[in-house]
């Protein structure tokens, strides 16, 4: 522990608490290993950091790096329940008392509480005895008072065999599972509000993602594609690098509108998108398709529509926002900072060609009849063949060729 000239405490560690990993039994070791990899990747710009993992904690030694800057990045890593700035000291009761007192003395609080967690059961004092010893030193030498229910200052002490960690405060983590432990999926990323939220919620369950975007130039603008790339950059904070597959959809989309009844155009278009998504997913070894469909929100998202559209693929389709209402989705979009980008007025291929009266209860027989009117197989093949990709990073200009997932 050190203090700066103004007597403020300088924390030398960040103690990371695992999220749902505590429930994973025999898989826990693999989950912790993946979490450590993800944390290192997220914090790669901080060259001085070193790491130590145990079965129930991850310790990050700051080595002079800016603790607040590290914390800003760490809050976007899934698999973390919470974390705290910490001071590491020897597991000696005199040193523990001294450090607890120094922390209290340098705070602006008027009330405090001591909370001890004794991982080393061979330590000669139990948790309550440690609490009383540290609190006694603070009460004798400061004007602070004890408040066990709502203290201004909460001093947390974790005692291990060799070292003890003294902390104040607990910063919430992103929760969930480490990205990558649940395999990989592809997300159909439009420029709207819903699909980035679907991506975020899927990554939170430990699934790594690649994105698919359907572009229809010249009907969709370069600005629309730039908007999607920016959305991908915003959600890449939770994964690291994220790949965006850009599908040239113009010719196939025009063929749909030339050969199919207008009311069925969206249904047929979505069926084609699912076929393409399945092919791309297979090529990148993904196990599922993710999208931002919400039940009943638009004509193509009724249960009847979903059933007819889903029929073209055998791959699992995950709809994380299916039962959320628009207000819930918007609130989450604001929280993860995608909302302002999503509402930029650059339309994607789904909104530009929206028919006046789309069918809300399509039938499979009619959809297949519409598709039999034109030869779409070759057009699908051209879409897949001419798909390009862009690797997007949380920070503009980052370059890293490492395959993360």
Order of alpha helices (4+ residues) and beta strands (2+ residues): beta-beta-beta-alpha-beta-beta-alpha-beta-alpha-beta-alpha-beta-beta-beta-beta-beta-alpha-beta-alpha-beta-alpha-alpha-beta-alpha-beta-alpha-alpha-alpha-alpha-alpha-beta
